[in-house]
């Protein structure tokens, strides 16, 4: 049902409008200030790109009355661009806003509700990767400071249910059991959740973005390097919370200079992870390399889509415009509108076994 025209994927004879679902990080924002969010740089960028791609779009403020707002729209001619994790955009997990979308039969961009719920728990994602045969560092979950069973160092310690690199700092890399015990205790006390401990892969770090459904495309591989003044201590090769949000600390290389064999291994690991954790439309993987073996550190089923995001950066290198990326994502989601899904089911049923 997708046609590629002038760099943009469009649906055939199935017009639709897009609701850009967003939620500011502050849940205390008074109603009279909600319109201010419409001028937010990122949200406005999404809106501008969709309009430039010939798609009618408007904003959908995700609050407790989102169900009432959605009743004003028809799922058959509406697609939701999901730009929020939930009602409050809490970094500790997902509120069930995608569950509301599904209950009301709206197609929306990105991973489905079940996948996003599973993504809350890094231990669940680890299990999915292992079951899918995807290389990922050895790990263990600790809900107490009894860490005597762990003997792999250096080790990386992080909260098991946080996203966006929250809870990560240079102190997250530990080199002996005493440091490990202290860091696990910090996670338990500060973040009130179990700690995920894993073998720290000290090699180069990459961001690998994949998109599509069925046939997948790996976008150019991006390498993230901490600036030389932070070396040689291996803990400073970690892209922690501060580094992630302060680009003055890092150097990006895209496409990453890796040999063809290693590139193929990285791409295969990324595609395998995409399928193992059931990503949809698009997703990103944090991957580290040890002895030319890629390890998937962290899949991101709801990766950021903004002008400075990794996904947009690498898509530009691949020759896609920002308009191309955003219109393709909503067109992929548009194929899941209820009347089209029903049509596909009828067509499949009509094919003789």
C-alpha positions in Angstrom: 0.0 0.0 0.0 3.0 2.3 0.1 4.3 4.3 -2.9 7.6 6.1 -3.0 7.1 9.5 -4.7 9.8 12.2 -4.8 11.5 10.9 -1.6 8.3 10.5 0.4 6.3 7.4 1.1 2.6 8.0 0.6 -0.4 5.8 1.0 -2.5 5.1 -2.1 -6.0 6.7 -2.1 -6.3 6.6 1.7 -6.1 10.2 2.9 -5.7 10.8 6.6 -4.9 13.5 9.1 -2.4 13.2 11.9 -2.7 14.1 15.6 0.6 14.9 17.2 0.2 13.5 20.7 2.5 15.3 23.2 2.8 15.9 26.9 5.0 18.4 28.7 7.2 16.9 31.4 5.5 19.0 34.1 2.2 17.4 35.0 1.3 20.6 36.9 1.1 22.8 33.9 -2.1 24.9 34.2 -4.7 24.6 31.3 -4.2 28.2 30.3 -0.6 27.5 29.4 -1.2 24.4 27.3 -1.3 26.4 24.1 2.3 27.5 24.8 3.4 24.0 24.2 2.3 24.3 20.5 5.2 26.7 20.0 7.7 24.2 21.5 10.6 23.9 19.0 10.4 20.1 18.6 6.6 19.8 18.4 6.5 22.7 16.0 9.2 21.0 13.9 7.1 17.8 13.7 4.1 19.8 12.7 6.0 21.8 10.1 7.5 18.6 8.6 4.2 16.8 8.3 2.5 19.8 6.7 5.5 20.2 4.3 4.8 16.6 3.3 1.3 17.4 2.4 -0.2 15.8 5.6 -2.9 17.6 7.6 -1.8 17.7 11.2 -2.8 19.2 14.5 -1.8 18.9 18.2 -3.3 16.5 20.7 -2.5 17.4 24.3 -2.4 14.1 26.2 -4.1 14.6 29.6 -6.7 12.7 31.6 -9.4 13.8 29.1 -7.5 12.4 26.0 -10.3 9.7 25.5 -12.9 12.5 25.2 -10.7 14.4 22.8 -10.2 11.3 20.6 -14.0 10.7 20.4 -14.1 13.7 18.1 -12.0 11.8 15.5 -12.5 8.8 13.3 -9.9 6.1 13.5 -10.4 5.4 9.8 -9.0 8.8 8.7 -6.8 9.6 11.7 -3.2 8.6 12.6 -1.6 9.5 15.9 2.1 10.6 15.9 3.0 9.3 19.4 5.4 11.9 20.8 4.9 10.9 24.5 5.4 7.9 26.7 2.3 8.5 28.7 0.2 10.9 30.6 3.0 12.4 32.6 6.1 11.3 30.6 7.5 9.7 33.7 11.0 8.4 33.0 10.3 5.4 35.3 7.9 3.9 32.9 4.9 4.2 30.6 1.4 5.3 31.5 -1.2 3.5 29.5 -1.8 6.2 26.9 -1.1 3.7 24.1 -3.6 1.4 25.6 -6.2 4.1 25.2 -5.2 4.5 21.5 -5.6 0.8 21.0 -8.9 0.5 22.8 -10.3 3.3 20.6 -8.8 1.6 17.5 -6.4 4.4 16.5 -3.3 3.6 14.6 -0.2 5.3 16.0 3.5 5.5 15.2 6.0 3.3 16.9 5.9 0.2 19.1 2.6 -1.2 20.3 1.3 -1.0 23.9 2.4 -4.5 24.9 6.0 -3.8 23.6 6.2 -0.5 25.5 5.0 -2.1 28.7 7.7 -4.8 28.3 10.3 -2.0 27.6 9.8 -0.7 31.1 11.9 -3.5 32.5 15.4 -3.9 31.2 15.5 -7.5 32.6 12.6 -8.3 30.3 14.4 -6.8 27.3 17.5 -8.8 28.2 15.4 -12.0 28.2 13.9 -11.2 24.8 17.3 -10.6 23.4 18.7 -13.8 24.7 15.7 -15.8 23.5 16.2 -14.2 20.1 19.9 -15.3 20.0 21.1 -11.7 20.1 24.5 -11.1 21.7 24.1 -9.0 24.8 26.4 -8.6 27.9 26.1 -11.1 30.7 23.9 -9.7 33.4 22.1 -10.2 36.8 19.4 -8.4 38.7 20.0 -7.5 42.3 17.3 -6.4 44.8 19.7 -6.4 47.7 23.4 -5.6 48.3 24.2 -9.3 48.5 26.3 -9.3 45.3 28.7 -12.2 46.2 27.6 -14.2 43.1 28.9 -11.6 40.6 32.6 -11.9 39.5 32.8 -10.1 36.2 34.7 -6.7 36.3 34.6 -4.0 35.3 30.8 -4.1 35.6 28.1 -1.6 34.7 25.4 -0.9 37.3 22.2 0.9 36.4 18.5 1.1 37.4 16.5 -1.7 35.9 13.4 0.4 35.1 14.7 3.8 34.0 15.2 5.3 30.5 17.0 8.2 28.9 20.3 7.2 30.8 18.8 8.3 34.1 20.8 6.8 37.0 24.0 6.5 34.9 27.2 8.4 35.8 30.9 7.6 35.8 30.4 5.9 39.1 28.1 3.4 37.4 31.2 1.5 36.2 32.7 -0.5 39.1 35.9 -2.5 39.3 35.6 -4.7 42.3 32.9 -6.3 44.6 33.1 -3.5 47.2 32.4 -0.8 44.6 29.6 -3.0 43.2 28.0 -3.4 46.6 28.0 0.4 47.1 26.6 1.1 43.7 23.8 -1.4 44.0 23.0 0.1 47.4 22.8 3.5 45.7 20.4 2.3 43.1 18.2 0.6 45.7 18.1 3.6 47.9 18.0 6.4 45.4 15.8 5.0 42.6 13.7 2.5 44.7 14.1 -0.3 42.2 16.4 -3.3 41.5 19.8 -2.8 40.0 20.8 -4.3 36.6 24.5 -5.4 36.7 26.1 -6.3 33.4 29.5 -7.0 32.0 30.9 -3.6 30.9 31.9 -3.8 27.3 34.8 -1.4 27.0 35.0 -1.2 23.2 33.6 1.5 20.9 30.0 2.5 21.2 27.5 2.8 18.4 23.9 4.0 17.8 22.1 1.9 15.2 18.7 2.9 13.9 16.4 0.6 12.0 13.1 1.3 10.4 10.4 -0.5 8.5 7.9 -3.4 9.0 8.6 -6.6 7.2 11.5 -5.5 5.1 13.9 -3.5 7.3 16.5 -0.9 6.5 19.5 -0.2 8.7 20.3 3.5 8.6 24.0 4.6 8.6 25.8 3.5 11.8 26.7 6.3 14.2 29.7 6.0 16.5 29.8 7.9 19.8 33.3 8.8 21.1 34.0 10.6 24.4 36.5 13.4 23.8 40.1 12.3 24.5 40.6 14.4 27.7 38.3 11.9 29.5 40.6 8.9 28.7 42.2 6.5 29.7 39.8 5.7 32.6 37.3 3.3 31.0 34.5 4.6 33.1 34.6 7.8 31.2 33.9 6.0 27.9 30.4 5.6 29.2 27.7 7.7 27.6 26.1 8.6 30.9 23.2 11.0 31.6 25.3 14.1 31.6 27.2 13.1 28.4 24.0 12.2 26.6 22.6 15.7 27.1 25.9 17.6 26.7 27.2 17.2 23.2 30.4 19.2 24.0 31.7 16.0 25.6 31.4 13.8 22.6 32.3 13.3 18.9 29.9 11.7 16.5 31.1 9.8 13.4 28.5 8.9 10.8 28.8 6.7 8.9 31.1 5.0 11.4 34.4 3.8 10.0 34.2 0.0 10.5 35.3 -2.8 8.2 32.7 -4.5 6.0 32.7 -7.7 8.2 32.1 -5.8 11.4 29.5 -3.6 9.8 27.6 -6.6 8.7 27.8 -8.1 12.2 26.5 -4.8 13.7 23.7 -4.5 11.2 22.6 -8.2 11.8 22.7 -7.6 15.6 20.5 -4.5 15.2 18.0 -6.2 12.9 17.9 -9.2 15.2 17.3 -7.0 18.2 14.6 -5.0 16.4 12.7 -8.2 15.8 13.4 -9.8 19.2 11.9 -7.0 21.2 9.1 -6.5 18.7 9.9 -3.0 17.5 7.6 -1.4 14.9 8.0 1.4 12.3 11.4 2.4 13.7 13.8 1.9 16.7 17.3 2.3 17.8 19.9 0.1 19.5 22.9 1.0 21.7 25.7 -1.4 20.6 29.2 -1.8 21.9 32.0 -3.8 20.2 34.5 -6.2 21.9 37.0 -8.1 19.7 34.9 -7.3 16.6 31.8 -8.8 18.3 28.9 -6.5 18.7 26.8 -6.6 21.9 23.4 -5.0 22.1 23.4 -3.0 25.3 20.0 -1.3 25.2 17.2 -1.4 22.6 15.0 1.7 22.4 11.5 0.9 21.2 10.4 4.5 21.5 13.5 6.4 20.3 13.5 10.1 20.3 12.4 11.7 17.0 13.5 15.4 17.0 15.8 17.5 14.9 19.0 16.7 16.9 18.1 13.0 17.5 20.2 10.1 16.4 17.5 8.8 14.1 17.2 12.1 12.2 21.0 12.6 12.0 21.7 9.2 10.4 18.6 9.4 8.1 20.0 12.7 6.7 23.3 10.9 5.9 21.3 8.2 4.1 19.8 10.9 1.9 16.4 11.3 3.6 15.1 14.7 4.5 13.3 15.4 7.8 10.1 15.5 5.9 10.8 12.1 4.4 11.4 10.6 7.8 8.3 12.0 9.5 5.9 11.3 6.6 7.3 7.8 6.2 6.6 7.0 9.9 3.0 8.2 9.8 2.4 6.4 6.5 3.7 3.1 8.1 1.3 3.6 10.9 -1.5 4.6 8.6 -1.5 1.1 7.2 -2.7 -0.1 10.6 -6.0 1.9 10.5 -8.8 -0.5 11.3 -10.5 -0.5 7.9 -7.3 -1.3 6.1 -6.4 -4.0 8.6 -9.8 -5.6 8.0 -9.3 -5.4 4.3 -5.9 -7.2 4.5 -7.5 -9.9 6.7 -10.2 -10.5 4.1 -7.6 -10.6 1.3 -5.5 -13.1 3.2 -8.6 -15.3 3.9 -9.5 -15.3 0.2 -6.1 -16.8 -0.8 -6.4 -20.6 -1.2 -4.3 -22.5 1.3 
